[in-house]
Amino acid sequence: MMNSGIIGWGVYIPIFRIKATEIASLWGFDESQTKGIWIEEKAVGNVDEDSVTIGYRAAVYAIKRACVDPKQIDAVYLGTESKPYAVKPGASIIAEALGVKSEHLALDLEFACKAAAEAMRIGASLVESNQARYVLVVGADTAQASPGDVLELTVSSGGAAYVIGPANESAAVFEGMVTYSTDTPDFWRRDTAPYPRHGEGFTGEPAYFNHIVSAARLLMEKLGLRPSDFDYAVFHQPNGKFPLRAASMLGIAKEKVLLGLVTPWIGNTYNASMLIGLAKILEQAKPGQRILAVSFGSGAGSDAFSIAVTDKVGKIVARAPTVEQLIKNKRYIGYHVYAKMRSLIRMYNL
């Protein structure tokens, strides 16, 4: 058992949604493609929403649940791959807006979709080594794909934030964590390129499944645990089908995964993907239950966590909007509005 854990969490999901069939019909995708990856609809950030504003909203909710004075936060980390500034940290903007004291560590991290999970490991290490009392970890993205690319069916906007602190104050404590990483180029975006590219055949077996499964098995071996020892499991969610297949490969029943599966209804929020699923589980988990949480970032790597829920969890859920409430709070838009919001269509002065 480690000496750090989750004091509070918060999630923000933009209100606007676009149905996957709306995108599929425009570009001529076969209906089986949306069903094959299990995507119903996705969240769309408005024109004034980016990874910083989304991350800020999630952080406000996390601090409300944690009941922590922002001036007590010693470090703020933002994991994102869609920064609004090429050179300027988003973590410092979020910290300033929250009222975090100026004497704090601040850093933007980038490792595709797992930078925020890596930040969680860093935050736990700072708490464990007494270098920080509380650490705010934010994962937020406004992911985009080239119009007409299959990725456009899933990439979306959303954020999650976690306050990491001492185990004796935590709603859920870390039992252990590991990282498994290789150089597997399944997904990338060159500098100045507006949209990412993906390696098709590399995306599944050598990338996502290899890293998720390897990290999870490494964690269980390290802690002497078995798949049956976990009450819930949540993985990075590029679509609705991949996490269920990963669970099957690990010998974990799909019923343990379904509670934290959110991508079919909000899309792939990249750095927030696994963290939003984890938040949804925490909002319904009971004291004594154990959660397996595994991130994934193209490039490629996974962070695996074993998290034990404490008796403090039920007391803090109602302090901020739940994931279920945020998922249900939605307004549908057409592709033309979506394209304008996400700057797929731009006005030029002749």
N, C-alpha and C positions, 0 to 999 in steps of 0.2 A: 504494500500500500504506500502510495506517495503522500506528500504533505501539501498538496495543492488540489484545487478543484474549481468548479463553476459556481460562482456566487450568484450570477444572474445572466439572462440572455434576452435578446430582443430581435425581432424580425420586421422588415419592411418590404412589402410587395406592392408595386404600383397598381392603381385601380384598373387601368385599361388592359383589355384582353383582346387577342385576335385568335379566332379558331384556326386550327391547323388545316381544315378543309378549305378555308378561304385562300390560304397560301398555295395549297396543293392544286386547287382548280385553276388558279391564275397561271401557274407555270407548267401545268399538264402532268403533275405527278399522279401516279396511279394510286387509287384509294388504299391499296394494300401496303403502300409505303408508310402511310401514317399509322395504320394498324400494326404493321410489322415492328415499328419502334415504340408503339403505344404512346402517342402524343395527341391529346384532345385540343388543347389551346395553350397559349403562352402569355405571360405578362409583358407589357410594353411600357417602358419609361417615357414620360412626356418630354416635351422639348426642353423643359427646365430641370430635368432630372438626370443626374450623372452618378458615377460611383461615389462621389463625395457627399452629395445631398442624400442619396439613398443610404449610404453608410451612416450618416449623421442621424437620420430618422431611426434606424435600427439601434444605434448606440443610445439614444434617448430612452428607448424602451428597456434596453439592457440595464441601464443605470437605475431606472425606476424599479425594476425587479430586484436588483442587488441592494437597493437602499444605501448606496454609497455616495458620499459627497465627491463630486468630480475632482475637487482639490486634493483628494487622497489618492488619486490615480497617478502612478509613477511612470507608466509607459503606455503609449498608444501605437498600435500597429495596424496598418491597412493592407490587406491582401487584395490585389485587383490586377486585371490585365487590360482594363479599359480606363486608364487615367485621363481626366479632362485636360491635364497639362503634361506635355512631354518632359519638361523640366520644372518641377515644383511639387513638393510633397502634398498629398491629400491628407495624410495623417495629422499634420500640423493644423490644417484648416478645421478638421473635425474636432481636434483637441481644443482649439481656441473657441469654437462655437459652443462647446459643451461647458466651458469654464474650467478646464483642467489647468492646474498651476503651470507656470512657465518652466519650472524645473522638472522636466520629464523627458524620457526617451521618446522619440517619434521616428517612425520609419515606414516607408512604402515598400512592400515586398512583392516580387513577381516570380511565380513558378506556375504559369498557366492557371489551372483551376484549383491548385492546392496551396497557394501562397498563404491563405488565411489559416489553413490547418497547420502549416509550418509555424506561423505566428503564434498559434496556440501552444505549440511545443516550446517555443522561445519564452512565452509568457509564463508557462508553468515552471520553466527552469529558473527564471528570475525570482519567482515566488519561493521556490524550493531553496534557492541559495541566499535568501534574505536580501536580495538586491532590489526588491520591489514588494510593496504590500498588495497593491491591486494593479492589474494590467488589463487594458481594454484592447480586445482583438476584434477587428472589423473585416468582414469579407463582403465585397460588393462589386457588381459588374453590370454594365449595360452592353451585353454581348451582341455582336452583329455578325452577319454572314453576307456574302455576296448574293444579291438578288437572284433567285432561281437556283441557288445551291441547295442541296438537301439539308445542310445545316440550318437554313432559314426556317425550317419547320420547328426547330427546338430552341435556338438561342434566344435568351430573354433577359429581363432586367429584374434585379432584386438584391436584397442585402440581409446579412445577419451579423449580430455583434454579441460578444461574450465578455463578461467581467471575470477574470481569473484571480483567485485569491487563496487564502489559507484554507486547508481542508476542514478545519473545525467550524468555518462559517459557510461551508459550501452546500448547495442543494444536490450536487453530484460530485464525487471525488474521482480523481484519476488513479487507477490501479497500476497502469503501465502504458507505455507508448513506444513505438518503433517507427523507423522510416526505411523504405526500400526504394532505391532509385537506380535508373540506368539511362543511357542515352538512346532512347527509342523515338525517332522522329515521325510521330504519327500526326502531328498538328503543329503548325507554325505560322508566323506572320513576319515577313521581312520589314525592315525599317522603311517607312514611307508608303508601304503597301496598305491600302484602305481596308482590305478584308483578309482573313486567314485562309490558309490552304490546309488540306488534310490528306493523309497518305492512304486513304481508302482501306486497303487490305491490312495495314498496320494498326488501324484504330481498335480492332477488337482483341484478337488473341495475344499478339506480342506486347500490346500497350495496356489497355484497360484491364483485361482479365489477368494477365500475368502479374501486374503490379498490385492490384487489389488482393488477389488470392495469396500472393507471396507475402505481402505485408501482414495480412490477417493471420496466416499460419505462423509466421515468425513471432508475432505477438503472443499467440496462444502457446507456442513452444516456450517462450521466455517466461510466461506466467504460470505454466502448467495447467492451462485451461483447455476445455474441449468446446466444440460448437454448441453442445447441449447446455453448457454453463451460461450461455447468454439468453436473456429474455427477449432482446430486440437486437436488430442489426440494421445499420444505415450505411449506405455507400454513396460515393459520388454518383450523380444521376444525369448522364448525358441524354438519356431517354428513359422510358418506363420499363423496357425489357432488360437492359444490361444489368441493373442491380439484382433482379430476380435470378438471372442466370449465374451471376457471381455467387449468390447465396447457395444455389444448387450445387455449384462446384465445391463449396466449402461444407456441404452437408447441413445447411441451415434451412429450416422450413420457411416457405414464402410468407406464412402468416406472421413471422417475426420481422419481416421486412415491410409489409404493406402499410403499417401505421406511419412509417417515416417516408413513404414514397410520395413525393409532391410534384415531380416533373411533369407527369401527364396533364396537370391542371395549371401549372405556372411556367413550364418550360425549364430549360437548363440555365440557371443563374450563375454558372461558372463557380467563382470562389464561394458563393453563398449556398451552392447546391447541397452538399452534404450537411452543412451547418443548419440550414432551414429544416431539413429532415430530422436532424438531431433535436432541434428545438421542439418540433411537433411531438416527438416521442417523450421528451422531458415533461411536456405539458399534460401527459396522461400516464406517465410511469408511476409506479408505487415504490415506496422505500424498500431497499434491499434488492431491487432488480438491477440487472447488469446489462449494459449496452455495449455492443461492438460498433465502433464508428471508424470508417476507412475513407480517406480522401483519395483523389487521383488528379494528377496534373500532367498534361502532355509534355513530353520532353525527355524522360518521363519519371514519375515517382508517386508513391503513396505513403501517407501517414496513417498508422493504425492506433486506435485508442481503446482501452478497456475502461469503462466509466461505470461507477457504482452509485446508484441513487440513494440519497439520504432522506431522513424524515423532515428535512426543511423544504423539500421540493413543493409540497402541496400548499405551503403558506405564501408562496410568491407568484404562482401562476397568474392569478387574477389581477396583478398589479399593472399589467400591460396587455395589449391585444394579443390574442393567441394566433398561431399560424392558421388554424381552421377558420377563424373570423376573417383574417386577411385574405385567404383564398376565396371566401364567399363574397367579399366586398369587391365587386367588379362591374365594369361597364364595357360592353363589346364595341369594337370599332372595325371598320372595313380596312382593306389593304391600302387604300389611298391615304387614309388618316395615319395608319401605321408607318407608311413610307415617309410621310412628312415629318412625323415625330422623330423618327430615327435617322433623319437626314439622308434618306435614300433618294429623295427628290430635292433639288436645290434650285433657288432662283438666281439667275445670272443677269447682270446688267450688260446690255449690248452697247 
